[in-house]
């Protein structure tokens, strides 16, 4: 009986990990209902993402160009600490190659 409980707990943990397409260790450009963020996913929770080296991207410049070359972001405001983002606020997201972590 105890083993059944362990399996049930492990299954629930695996299901939680698979609720989102975000992968720990990958870098993303994330558009929310109010802003654009970039960062590296360090944790995925049931309703939130935790990002390290995160920044608010106030102006991406030409969006298509910025997706190819993140140095084209026109205005970047880095977070001092990790950033926690509500999954419910995310409109879309895409992987990016480089995180810009300096004010621009």
Gaussian input, Z-matrix of N, CA and C with variables (Angstrom, degrees):
# hf/3-21g

backbone

0 1
 N
 C     1     B1
 C     2     B2     1     A1
 N     3     B3     2     A2     1     D1
 C     4     B4     3     A3     2     D2
 C     5     B5     4     A4     3     D3
 N     6     B6     5     A5     4     D4
 C     7     B7     6     A6     5     D5
 C     8     B8     7     A7     6     D6
 N     9     B9     8     A8     7     D7
 C    10    B10     9     A9     8     D8
 C    11    B11    10    A10     9     D9
 N    12    B12    11    A11    10    D10
 C    13    B13    12    A12    11    D11
 C    14    B14    13    A13    12    D12
 N    15    B15    14    A14    13    D13
 C    16    B16    15    A15    14    D14
 C    17    B17    16    A16    15    D15
 N    18    B18    17    A17    16    D16
 C    19    B19    18    A18    17    D17
 C    20    B20    19    A19    18    D18
 N    21    B21    20    A20    19    D19
 C    22    B22    21    A21    20    D20
 C    23    B23    22    A22    21    D21
 N    24    B24    23    A23    22    D22
 C    25    B25    24    A24    23    D23
 C    26    B26    25    A25    24    D24
 N    27    B27    26    A26    25    D25
 C    28    B28    27    A27    26    D26
 C    29    B29    28    A28    27    D27
 N    30    B30    29    A29    28    D28
 C    31    B31    30    A30    29    D29
 C    32    B32    31    A31    30    D30
 N    33    B33    32    A32    31    D31
 C    34    B34    33    A33    32    D32
 C    35    B35    34    A34    33    D33
 N    36    B36    35    A35    34    D34
 C    37    B37    36    A36    35    D35
 C    38    B38    37    A37    36    D36
 N    39    B39    38    A38    37    D37
 C    40    B40    39    A39    38    D38
 C    41    B41    40    A40    39    D39
 N    42    B42    41    A41    40    D40
 C    43    B43    42    A42    41    D41
 C    44    B44    43    A43    42    D42
 N    45    B45    44    A44    43    D43
 C    46    B46    45    A45    44    D44
 C    47    B47    46    A46    45    D45
 N    48    B48    47    A47    46    D46
 C    49    B49    48    A48    47    D47
 C    50    B50    49    A49    48    D48
 N    51    B51    50    A50    49    D49
 C    52    B52    51    A51    50    D50
 C    53    B53    52    A52    51    D51
 N    54    B54    53    A53    52    D52
 C    55    B55    54    A54    53    D53
 C    56    B56    55    A55    54    D54
 N    57    B57    56    A56    55    D55
 C    58    B58    57    A57    56    D56
 C    59    B59    58    A58    57    D57
 N    60    B60    59    A59    58    D58
 C    61    B61    60    A60    59    D59
 C    62    B62    61    A61    60    D60
 N    63    B63    62    A62    61    D61
 C    64    B64    63    A63    62    D62
 C    65    B65    64    A64    63    D63
 N    66    B66    65    A65    64    D64
 C    67    B67    66    A66    65    D65
 C    68    B68    67    A67    66    D66
 N    69    B69    68    A68    67    D67
 C    70    B70    69    A69    68    D68
 C    71    B71    70    A70    69    D69
 N    72    B72    71    A71    70    D70
 C    73    B73    72    A72    71    D71
 C    74    B74    73    A73    72    D72
 N    75    B75    74    A74    73    D73
 C    76    B76    75    A75    74    D74
 C    77    B77    76    A76    75    D75
 N    78    B78    77    A77    76    D76
 C    79    B79    78    A78    77    D77
 C    80    B80    79    A79    78    D78
 N    81    B81    80    A80    79    D79
 C    82    B82    81    A81    80    D80
 C    83    B83    82    A82    81    D81
 N    84    B84    83    A83    82    D82
 C    85    B85    84    A84    83    D83
 C    86    B86    85    A85    84    D84
 N    87    B87    86    A86    85    D85
 C    88    B88    87    A87    86    D86
 C    89    B89    88    A88    87    D87
 N    90    B90    89    A89    88    D88
 C    91    B91    90    A90    89    D89
 C    92    B92    91    A91    90    D90
 N    93    B93    92    A92    91    D91
 C    94    B94    93    A93    92    D92
 C    95    B95    94    A94    93    D93
 N    96    B96    95    A95    94    D94
 C    97    B97    96    A96    95    D95
 C    98    B98    97    A97    96    D96
 N    99    B99    98    A98    97    D97
 C   100   B100    99    A99    98    D98
 C   101   B101   100   A100    99    D99
 N   102   B102   101   A101   100   D100
 C   103   B103   102   A102   101   D101
 C   104   B104   103   A103   102   D102
 N   105   B105   104   A104   103   D103
 C   106   B106   105   A105   104   D104
 C   107   B107   106   A106   105   D105
 N   108   B108   107   A107   106   D106
 C   109   B109   108   A108   107   D107
 C   110   B110   109   A109   108   D108
 N   111   B111   110   A110   109   D109
 C   112   B112   111   A111   110   D110
 C   113   B113   112   A112   111   D111
 N   114   B114   113   A113   112   D112
 C   115   B115   114   A114   113   D113
 C   116   B116   115   A115   114   D114
 N   117   B117   116   A116   115   D115
 C   118   B118   117   A117   116   D116
 C   119   B119   118   A118   117   D117
 N   120   B120   119   A119   118   D118
 C   121   B121   120   A120   119   D119
 C   122   B122   121   A121   120   D120
 N   123   B123   122   A122   121   D121
 C   124   B124   123   A123   122   D122
 C   125   B125   124   A124   123   D123
 N   126   B126   125   A125   124   D124
 C   127   B127   126   A126   125   D125
 C   128   B128   127   A127   126   D126
 N   129   B129   128   A128   127   D127
 C   130   B130   129   A129   128   D128
 C   131   B131   130   A130   129   D129
 N   132   B132   131   A131   130   D130
 C   133   B133   132   A132   131   D131
 C   134   B134   133   A133   132   D132
 N   135   B135   134   A134   133   D133
 C   136   B136   135   A135   134   D134
 C   137   B137   136   A136   135   D135
 N   138   B138   137   A137   136   D136
 C   139   B139   138   A138   137   D137
 C   140   B140   139   A139   138   D138
 N   141   B141   140   A140   139   D139
 C   142   B142   141   A141   140   D140
 C   143   B143   142   A142   141   D141
 N   144   B144   143   A143   142   D142
 C   145   B145   144   A144   143   D143
 C   146   B146   145   A145   144   D144
 N   147   B147   146   A146   145   D145
 C   148   B148   147   A147   146   D146
 C   149   B149   148   A148   147   D147
 N   150   B150   149   A149   148   D148
 C   151   B151   150   A150   149   D149
 C   152   B152   151   A151   150   D150
 N   153   B153   152   A152   151   D151
 C   154   B154   153   A153   152   D152
 C   155   B155   154   A154   153   D153
 N   156   B156   155   A155   154   D154
 C   157   B157   156   A156   155   D155
 C   158   B158   157   A157   156   D156
 N   159   B159   158   A158   157   D157
 C   160   B160   159   A159   158   D158
 C   161   B161   160   A160   159   D159
 N   162   B162   161   A161   160   D160
 C   163   B163   162   A162   161   D161
 C   164   B164   163   A163   162   D162
 N   165   B165   164   A164   163   D163
 C   166   B166   165   A165   164   D164
 C   167   B167   166   A166   165   D165
 N   168   B168   167   A167   166   D166
 C   169   B169   168   A168   167   D167
 C   170   B170   169   A169   168   D168
 N   171   B171   170   A170   169   D169
 C   172   B172   171   A171   170   D170
 C   173   B173   172   A172   171   D171
 N   174   B174   173   A173   172   D172
 C   175   B175   174   A174   173   D173
 C   176   B176   175   A175   174   D174
 N   177   B177   176   A176   175   D175
 C   178   B178   177   A177   176   D176
 C   179   B179   178   A178   177   D177
 N   180   B180   179   A179   178   D178
 C   181   B181   180   A180   179   D179
 C   182   B182   181   A181   180   D180
 N   183   B183   182   A182   181   D181
 C   184   B184   183   A183   182   D182
 C   185   B185   184   A184   183   D183
 N   186   B186   185   A185   184   D184
 C   187   B187   186   A186   185   D185
 C   188   B188   187   A187   186   D186
 N   189   B189   188   A188   187   D187
 C   190   B190   189   A189   188   D188
 C   191   B191   190   A190   189   D189
 N   192   B192   191   A191   190   D190
 C   193   B193   192   A192   191   D191
 C   194   B194   193   A193   192   D192
 N   195   B195   194   A194   193   D193
 C   196   B196   195   A195   194   D194
 C   197   B197   196   A196   195   D195
 N   198   B198   197   A197   196   D196
 C   199   B199   198   A198   197   D197
 C   200   B200   199   A199   198   D198
 N   201   B201   200   A200   199   D199
 C   202   B202   201   A201   200   D200
 C   203   B203   202   A202   201   D201
 N   204   B204   203   A203   202   D202
 C   205   B205   204   A204   203   D203
 C   206   B206   205   A205   204   D204
 N   207   B207   206   A206   205   D205
 C   208   B208   207   A207   206   D206
 C   209   B209   208   A208   207   D207
 N   210   B210   209   A209   208   D208
 C   211   B211   210   A210   209   D209
 C   212   B212   211   A211   210   D210
 N   213   B213   212   A212   211   D211
 C   214   B214   213   A213   212   D212
 C   215   B215   214   A214   213   D213
 N   216   B216   215   A215   214   D214
 C   217   B217   216   A216   215   D215
 C   218   B218   217   A217   216   D216
 N   219   B219   218   A218   217   D217
 C   220   B220   219   A219   218   D218
 C   221   B221   220   A220   219   D219
 N   222   B222   221   A221   220   D220
 C   223   B223   222   A222   221   D221
 C   224   B224   223   A223   222   D222
 N   225   B225   224   A224   223   D223
 C   226   B226   225   A225   224   D224
 C   227   B227   226   A226   225   D225
 N   228   B228   227   A227   226   D226
 C   229   B229   228   A228   227   D227
 C   230   B230   229   A229   228   D228
 N   231   B231   230   A230   229   D229
 C   232   B232   231   A231   230   D230
 C   233   B233   232   A232   231   D231
 N   234   B234   233   A233   232   D232
 C   235   B235   234   A234   233   D233
 C   236   B236   235   A235   234   D234
 N   237   B237   236   A236   235   D235
 C   238   B238   237   A237   236   D236
 C   239   B239   238   A238   237   D237
 N   240   B240   239   A239   238   D238
 C   241   B241   240   A240   239   D239
 C   242   B242   241   A241   240   D240
 N   243   B243   242   A242   241   D241
 C   244   B244   243   A243   242   D242
 C   245   B245   244   A244   243   D243
 N   246   B246   245   A245   244   D244
 C   247   B247   246   A246   245   D245
 C   248   B248   247   A247   246   D246
 N   249   B249   248   A248   247   D247
 C   250   B250   249   A249   248   D248
 C   251   B251   250   A250   249   D249
 N   252   B252   251   A251   250   D250
 C   253   B253   252   A252   251   D251
 C   254   B254   253   A253   252   D252
 N   255   B255   254   A254   253   D253
 C   256   B256   255   A255   254   D254
 C   257   B257   256   A256   255   D255
 N   258   B258   257   A257   256   D256
 C   259   B259   258   A258   257   D257
 C   260   B260   259   A259   258   D258
 N   261   B261   260   A260   259   D259
 C   262   B262   261   A261   260   D260
 C   263   B263   262   A262   261   D261
 N   264   B264   263   A263   262   D262
 C   265   B265   264   A264   263   D263
 C   266   B266   265   A265   264   D264
 N   267   B267   266   A266   265   D265
 C   268   B268   267   A267   266   D266
 C   269   B269   268   A268   267   D267
 N   270   B270   269   A269   268   D268
 C   271   B271   270   A270   269   D269
 C   272   B272   271   A271   270   D270
 N   273   B273   272   A272   271   D271
 C   274   B274   273   A273   272   D272
 C   275   B275   274   A274   273   D273
 N   276   B276   275   A275   274   D274
 C   277   B277   276   A276   275   D275
 C   278   B278   277   A277   276   D276
 N   279   B279   278   A278   277   D277
 C   280   B280   279   A279   278   D278
 C   281   B281   280   A280   279   D279
 N   282   B282   281   A281   280   D280
 C   283   B283   282   A282   281   D281
 C   284   B284   283   A283   282   D282
 N   285   B285   284   A284   283   D283
 C   286   B286   285   A285   284   D284
 C   287   B287   286   A286   285   D285
 N   288   B288   287   A287   286   D286
 C   289   B289   288   A288   287   D287
 C   290   B290   289   A289   288   D288
 N   291   B291   290   A290   289   D289
 C   292   B292   291   A291   290   D290
 C   293   B293   292   A292   291   D291
 N   294   B294   293   A293   292   D292
 C   295   B295   294   A294   293   D293
 C   296   B296   295   A295   294   D294
 N   297   B297   296   A296   295   D295
 C   298   B298   297   A297   296   D296
 C   299   B299   298   A298   297   D297
 N   300   B300   299   A299   298   D298
 C   301   B301   300   A300   299   D299
 C   302   B302   301   A301   300   D300
 N   303   B303   302   A302   301   D301
 C   304   B304   303   A303   302   D302
 C   305   B305   304   A304   303   D303
 N   306   B306   305   A305   304   D304
 C   307   B307   306   A306   305   D305
 C   308   B308   307   A307   306   D306
 N   309   B309   308   A308   307   D307
 C   310   B310   309   A309   308   D308
 C   311   B311   310   A310   309   D309

   B1=1.4577
   B2=1.5236
   B3=1.3317
   B4=1.4600
   B5=1.5349
   B6=1.3254
   B7=1.4762
   B8=1.5273
   B9=1.3217
   B10=1.4647
   B11=1.5183
   B12=1.3200
   B13=1.4656
   B14=1.5274
   B15=1.3323
   B16=1.4666
   B17=1.5263
   B18=1.3146
   B19=1.4680
   B20=1.5174
   B21=1.3196
   B22=1.4529
   B23=1.5254
   B24=1.3167
   B25=1.4673
   B26=1.5272
   B27=1.3287
   B28=1.4654
   B29=1.5213
   B30=1.3187
   B31=1.4582
   B32=1.5169
   B33=1.3266
   B34=1.4655
   B35=1.5246
   B36=1.3327
   B37=1.4662
   B38=1.5216
   B39=1.3214
   B40=1.4613
   B41=1.5220
   B42=1.3286
   B43=1.4566
   B44=1.5268
   B45=1.3333
   B46=1.4604
   B47=1.5267
   B48=1.3263
   B49=1.4572
   B50=1.5191
   B51=1.3028
   B52=1.4527
   B53=1.5288
   B54=1.3218
   B55=1.4524
   B56=1.5186
   B57=1.3171
   B58=1.4581
   B59=1.5205
   B60=1.3259
   B61=1.4617
   B62=1.5281
   B63=1.3344
   B64=1.4629
   B65=1.5170
   B66=1.3295
   B67=1.4568
   B68=1.5171
   B69=1.3148
   B70=1.4581
   B71=1.5233
   B72=1.3357
   B73=1.4590
   B74=1.5225
   B75=1.3230
   B76=1.4690
   B77=1.5255
   B78=1.3384
   B79=1.4567
   B80=1.5270
   B81=1.3402
   B82=1.4619
   B83=1.5206
   B84=1.3191
   B85=1.4537
   B86=1.5198
   B87=1.3311
   B88=1.4617
   B89=1.5239
   B90=1.3216
   B91=1.4677
   B92=1.5182
   B93=1.3327
   B94=1.4633
   B95=1.5239
   B96=1.3176
   B97=1.4612
   B98=1.5260
   B99=1.3308
   B100=1.4682
   B101=1.5216
   B102=1.3410
   B103=1.4598
   B104=1.5121
   B105=1.3222
   B106=1.4604
   B107=1.5199
   B108=1.3215
   B109=1.4630
   B110=1.5229
   B111=1.3171
   B112=1.4607
   B113=1.5153
   B114=1.3074
   B115=1.4571
   B116=1.5093
   B117=1.3232
   B118=1.4622
   B119=1.5260
   B120=1.3093
   B121=1.4654
   B122=1.5257
   B123=1.3329
   B124=1.4640
   B125=1.5209
   B126=1.3355
   B127=1.4606
   B128=1.5126
   B129=1.3229
   B130=1.4603
   B131=1.5154
   B132=1.3201
   B133=1.4668
   B134=1.5198
   B135=1.3049
   B136=1.4648
   B137=1.5288
   B138=1.3311
   B139=1.4620
   B140=1.5252
   B141=1.3302
   B142=1.4605
   B143=1.5224
   B144=1.3314
   B145=1.4616
   B146=1.5186
   B147=1.3087
   B148=1.4547
   B149=1.5214
   B150=1.3388
   B151=1.4577
   B152=1.5206
   B153=1.3183
   B154=1.4638
   B155=1.5269
   B156=1.3248
   B157=1.4712
   B158=1.5235
   B159=1.3277
   B160=1.4589
   B161=1.5224
   B162=1.3260
   B163=1.4604
   B164=1.5212
   B165=1.3253
   B166=1.4605
   B167=1.5152
   B168=1.2936
   B169=1.4578
   B170=1.5246
   B171=1.3334
   B172=1.4636
   B173=1.5259
   B174=1.3257
   B175=1.4631
   B176=1.5237
   B177=1.3199
   B178=1.4688
   B179=1.5215
   B180=1.3310
   B181=1.4638
   B182=1.5256
   B183=1.3119
   B184=1.4680
   B185=1.5254
   B186=1.3209
   B187=1.4525
   B188=1.5313
   B189=1.3127
   B190=1.4613
   B191=1.5250
   B192=1.3328
   B193=1.4666
   B194=1.5235
   B195=1.3256
   B196=1.4673
   B197=1.5279
   B198=1.3193
   B199=1.4629
   B200=1.5281
   B201=1.3126
   B202=1.4592
   B203=1.5260
   B204=1.3386
   B205=1.4651
   B206=1.5272
   B207=1.3436
   B208=1.4562
   B209=1.5315
   B210=1.3229
   B211=1.4682
   B212=1.5295
   B213=1.3242
   B214=1.4675
   B215=1.5263
   B216=1.3551
   B217=1.4630
   B218=1.5236
   B219=1.3276
   B220=1.4609
   B221=1.5209
   B222=1.3179
   B223=1.4691
   B224=1.5273
   B225=1.3391
   B226=1.4613
   B227=1.5259
   B228=1.3211
   B229=1.4682
   B230=1.5336
   B231=1.3358
   B232=1.4675
   B233=1.5286
   B234=1.3196
   B235=1.4595
   B236=1.5220
   B237=1.3089
   B238=1.4630
   B239=1.5324
   B240=1.3260
   B241=1.4633
   B242=1.5250
   B243=1.3103
   B244=1.4698
   B245=1.5237
   B246=1.3093
   B247=1.4594
   B248=1.5242
   B249=1.3168
   B250=1.4620
   B251=1.5212
   B252=1.3147
   B253=1.4666
   B254=1.5229
   B255=1.3098
   B256=1.4620
   B257=1.5229
   B258=1.3211
   B259=1.4653
   B260=1.5236
   B261=1.3362
   B262=1.4572
   B263=1.5157
   B264=1.3289
   B265=1.4607
   B266=1.5248
   B267=1.3253
   B268=1.4695
   B269=1.5200
   B270=1.3329
   B271=1.4614
   B272=1.5235
   B273=1.3337
   B274=1.4573
   B275=1.5181
   B276=1.3207
   B277=1.4597
   B278=1.5182
   B279=1.3226
   B280=1.4485
   B281=1.5175
   B282=1.3258
   B283=1.4604
   B284=1.5207
   B285=1.3276
   B286=1.4615
   B287=1.5218
   B288=1.3056
   B289=1.4629
   B290=1.5223
   B291=1.3403
   B292=1.4590
   B293=1.5214
   B294=1.3220
   B295=1.4681
   B296=1.5180
   B297=1.3017
   B298=1.4597
   B299=1.5213
   B300=1.3273
   B301=1.4694
   B302=1.5280
   B303=1.3278
   B304=1.4554
   B305=1.5199
   B306=1.3308
   B307=1.4625
   B308=1.5230
   B309=1.2950
   B310=1.4537
   B311=1.5113
   A1=111.45
   A2=117.31
   A3=121.61
   A4=110.84
   A5=116.79
   A6=121.92
   A7=110.21
   A8=117.93
   A9=122.22
   A10=110.82
   A11=117.30
   A12=121.39
   A13=110.75
   A14=116.62
   A15=121.06
   A16=110.51
   A17=116.48
   A18=120.90
   A19=110.15
   A20=117.73
   A21=121.94
   A22=110.61
   A23=117.76
   A24=121.95
   A25=110.05
   A26=118.30
   A27=121.84
   A28=111.29
   A29=117.93
   A30=121.27
   A31=111.26
   A32=117.02
   A33=120.44
   A34=110.64
   A35=117.74
   A36=121.11
   A37=110.63
   A38=118.17
   A39=121.76
   A40=111.12
   A41=117.34
   A42=120.57
   A43=110.33
   A44=118.09
   A45=121.47
   A46=110.01
   A47=116.92
   A48=120.63
   A49=111.22
   A50=118.31
   A51=121.56
   A52=113.83
   A53=118.06
   A54=120.44
   A55=112.65
   A56=118.18
   A57=121.25
   A58=109.46
   A59=116.36
   A60=119.56
   A61=112.73
   A62=117.95
   A63=120.81
   A64=110.63
   A65=115.34
   A66=120.52
   A67=110.31
   A68=115.77
   A69=121.25
   A70=108.85
   A71=114.71
   A72=121.02
   A73=114.03
   A74=117.71
   A75=120.21
   A76=110.05
   A77=115.38
   A78=122.95
   A79=108.84
   A80=115.09
   A81=119.89
   A82=112.08
   A83=114.59
   A84=122.72
   A85=103.89
   A86=116.44
   A87=122.48
   A88=109.43
   A89=115.75
   A90=119.72
   A91=107.85
   A92=115.48
   A93=120.57
   A94=107.91
   A95=116.45
   A96=120.15
   A97=111.63
   A98=118.32
   A99=119.59
   A100=115.26
   A101=118.42
   A102=118.63
   A103=111.65
   A104=115.25
   A105=121.67
   A106=108.43
   A107=116.06
   A108=122.29
   A109=109.43
   A110=115.19
   A111=120.02
   A112=106.97
   A113=116.22
   A114=119.63
   A115=111.38
   A116=114.23
   A117=121.48
   A118=108.51
   A119=117.15
   A120=121.70
   A121=109.22
   A122=115.24
   A123=120.19
   A124=111.85
   A125=116.67
   A126=121.15
   A127=109.70
   A128=116.04
   A129=122.27
   A130=106.83
   A131=115.33
   A132=121.50
   A133=108.43
   A134=117.35
   A135=121.49
   A136=111.80
   A137=117.71
   A138=120.75
   A139=113.92
   A140=117.24
   A141=119.85
   A142=112.09
   A143=114.43
   A144=122.75
   A145=107.21
   A146=117.01
   A147=121.29
   A148=107.11
   A149=116.01
   A150=122.17
   A151=110.58
   A152=116.49
   A153=120.43
   A154=107.13
   A155=115.82
   A156=122.61
   A157=110.17
   A158=115.61
   A159=122.33
   A160=111.70
   A161=114.13
   A162=120.55
   A163=109.32
   A164=114.52
   A165=122.03
   A166=105.23
   A167=117.16
   A168=121.87
   A169=106.76
   A170=115.39
   A171=120.37
   A172=111.29
   A173=116.87
   A174=120.58
   A175=107.92
   A176=116.35
   A177=120.05
   A178=112.35
   A179=116.92
   A180=118.37
   A181=106.82
   A182=118.05
   A183=120.85
   A184=107.69
   A185=116.26
   A186=122.14
   A187=111.97
   A188=116.54
   A189=120.92
   A190=110.92
   A191=118.61
   A192=121.93
   A193=111.25
   A194=116.56
   A195=121.07
   A196=111.63
   A197=117.52
   A198=120.52
   A199=111.49
   A200=116.63
   A201=121.44
   A202=110.83
   A203=116.07
   A204=121.63
   A205=108.72
   A206=116.72
   A207=120.93
   A208=113.19
   A209=118.66
   A210=119.84
   A211=110.92
   A212=117.02
   A213=121.24
   A214=112.62
   A215=117.75
   A216=118.47
   A217=107.74
   A218=116.67
   A219=119.98
   A220=113.09
   A221=116.93
   A222=120.23
   A223=109.48
   A224=115.85
   A225=122.03
   A226=109.43
   A227=116.02
   A228=122.25
   A229=107.91
   A230=117.98
   A231=120.49
   A232=113.11
   A233=115.35
   A234=121.23
   A235=108.13
   A236=117.13
   A237=121.13
   A238=110.00
   A239=116.28
   A240=122.83
   A241=109.26
   A242=116.08
   A243=119.99
   A244=109.98
   A245=115.54
   A246=122.67
   A247=108.24
   A248=116.80
   A249=122.11
   A250=107.69
   A251=116.30
   A252=122.40
   A253=109.44
   A254=116.24
   A255=121.06
   A256=109.38
   A257=117.29
   A258=120.69
   A259=111.22
   A260=116.65
   A261=120.78
   A262=113.80
   A263=117.55
   A264=121.58
   A265=112.57
   A266=117.05
   A267=120.32
   A268=110.59
   A269=114.83
   A270=121.92
   A271=109.47
   A272=116.28
   A273=120.99
   A274=109.34
   A275=115.89
   A276=120.87
   A277=108.66
   A278=114.65
   A279=120.17
   A280=109.14
   A281=116.38
   A282=119.48
   A283=109.49
   A284=115.23
   A285=121.20
   A286=108.92
   A287=116.09
   A288=121.68
   A289=112.84
   A290=116.86
   A291=122.04
   A292=110.15
   A293=116.01
   A294=120.91
   A295=108.34
   A296=116.95
   A297=121.55
   A298=105.86
   A299=117.26
   A300=120.58
   A301=112.50
   A302=117.17
   A303=121.32
   A304=109.04
   A305=115.52
   A306=120.99
   A307=109.00
   A308=114.51
   A309=119.03
   A310=108.61
   D1=-40.81
   D2=179.99
   D3=-62.10
   D4=-39.46
   D5=179.43
   D6=-62.99
   D7=-37.49
   D8=178.51
   D9=-62.12
   D10=-39.81
   D11=178.19
   D12=-65.32
   D13=-40.67
   D14=178.57
   D15=-61.97
   D16=-44.18
   D17=179.65
   D18=-63.90
   D19=-42.56
   D20=178.67
   D21=-60.81
   D22=-44.17
   D23=178.85
   D24=-62.98
   D25=-45.65
   D26=178.92
   D27=-62.09
   D28=-40.63
   D29=178.09
   D30=-62.97
   D31=-41.90
   D32=178.32
   D33=-64.11
   D34=-41.96
   D35=178.33
   D36=-62.40
   D37=-42.86
   D38=178.92
   D39=-65.19
   D40=-38.44
   D41=177.76
   D42=-63.89
   D43=-39.52
   D44=179.35
   D45=-62.89
   D46=-40.99
   D47=179.88
   D48=-64.42
   D49=-30.15
   D50=-175.01
   D51=-95.37
   D52=9.48
   D53=-179.94
   D54=-73.79
   D55=-22.11
   D56=-179.85
   D57=-127.24
   D58=158.82
   D59=176.98
   D60=-82.95
   D61=-4.00
   D62=-177.99
   D63=-70.05
   D64=139.23
   D65=-179.22
   D66=-117.51
   D67=133.33
   D68=178.53
   D69=-60.69
   D70=134.97
   D71=178.96
   D72=94.07
   D73=-11.58
   D74=179.40
   D75=-94.04
   D76=152.55
   D77=-179.69
   D78=-99.28
   D79=138.54
   D80=-177.05
   D81=-135.14
   D82=150.62
   D83=164.55
   D84=-104.23
   D85=121.04
   D86=-172.92
   D87=-120.86
   D88=124.33
   D89=174.49
   D90=-100.45
   D91=124.03
   D92=176.46
   D93=-104.96
   D94=-179.64
   D95=-178.98
   D96=-64.61
   D97=-19.32
   D98=-177.54
   D99=-122.70
   D100=-16.59
   D101=-175.90
   D102=-159.53
   D103=173.51
   D104=175.07
   D105=-113.69
   D106=135.60
   D107=-179.14
   D108=-127.01
   D109=155.32
   D110=168.66
   D111=-129.90
   D112=155.07
   D113=177.86
   D114=169.82
   D115=170.83
   D116=177.42
   D117=-102.44
   D118=127.15
   D119=-178.82
   D120=-70.93
   D121=122.99
   D122=177.65
   D123=-110.20
   D124=-18.49
   D125=178.55
   D126=-156.61
   D127=144.32
   D128=174.67
   D129=-121.33
   D130=121.50
   D131=178.73
   D132=-109.24
   D133=178.06
   D134=-178.98
   D135=-58.27
   D136=-39.25
   D137=-176.02
   D138=-126.39
   D139=3.16
   D140=-174.69
   D141=-140.96
   D142=156.97
   D143=168.74
   D144=-113.95
   D145=145.01
   D146=172.30
   D147=-111.33
   D148=125.34
   D149=-178.15
   D150=-113.98
   D151=135.48
   D152=171.00
   D153=-103.82
   D154=162.79
   D155=-178.53
   D156=48.30
   D157=41.26
   D158=-175.46
   D159=-82.91
   D160=155.74
   D161=176.05
   D162=-147.78
   D163=148.99
   D164=169.95
   D165=-87.81
   D166=123.89
   D167=178.32
   D168=-99.50
   D169=96.90
   D170=-176.28
   D171=-71.14
   D172=-28.48
   D173=-179.50
   D174=-149.95
   D175=115.33
   D176=180.00
   D177=-80.80
   D178=-10.87
   D179=-169.10
   D180=74.06
   D181=-153.34
   D182=176.33
   D183=-65.14
   D184=116.27
   D185=-171.39
   D186=-56.54
   D187=-47.39
   D188=-178.90
   D189=-59.99
   D190=-41.57
   D191=178.61
   D192=-67.98
   D193=-38.72
   D194=-179.11
   D195=-66.03
   D196=-31.30
   D197=177.82
   D198=-68.83
   D199=-29.05
   D200=178.87
   D201=-83.64
   D202=-39.45
   D203=-175.40
   D204=-138.48
   D205=101.26
   D206=-174.76
   D207=-65.27
   D208=-15.14
   D209=176.46
   D210=-68.36
   D211=-10.44
   D212=179.28
   D213=-82.45
   D214=-5.81
   D215=174.84
   D216=-54.76
   D217=132.62
   D218=-177.20
   D219=-83.17
   D220=-33.29
   D221=-176.05
   D222=-142.92
   D223=121.64
   D224=-176.38
   D225=-130.07
   D226=131.80
   D227=178.26
   D228=-126.75
   D229=99.60
   D230=-177.76
   D231=-69.14
   D232=148.30
   D233=171.37
   D234=-78.33
   D235=147.63
   D236=176.11
   D237=-73.79
   D238=-40.68
   D239=-177.77
   D240=-118.07
   D241=-177.03
   D242=175.80
   D243=-59.39
   D244=157.30
   D245=-179.46
   D246=-117.29
   D247=137.79
   D248=176.84
   D249=-113.55
   D250=125.86
   D251=-174.36
   D252=-117.86
   D253=133.28
   D254=175.97
   D255=-73.55
   D256=127.53
   D257=177.30
   D258=-61.29
   D259=-30.67
   D260=-179.89
   D261=-68.62
   D262=-18.22
   D263=-179.89
   D264=-92.15
   D265=-8.41
   D266=-176.16
   D267=-78.45
   D268=129.14
   D269=177.39
   D270=-93.03
   D271=-49.06
   D272=175.33
   D273=-158.44
   D274=167.19
   D275=-179.32
   D276=-155.79
   D277=155.02
   D278=176.34
   D279=-148.07
   D280=150.00
   D281=176.38
   D282=-70.03
   D283=145.33
   D284=174.69
   D285=-128.71
   D286=162.30
   D287=-176.43
   D288=-83.26
   D289=-42.04
   D290=-168.84
   D291=-128.65
   D292=140.75
   D293=173.01
   D294=-100.03
   D295=127.87
   D296=174.64
   D297=-90.44
   D298=115.67
   D299=-173.35
   D300=-114.49
   D301=10.76
   D302=176.95
   D303=-112.83
   D304=149.18
   D305=178.12
   D306=-59.41
   D307=135.80
   D308=179.77
   D309=-142.05

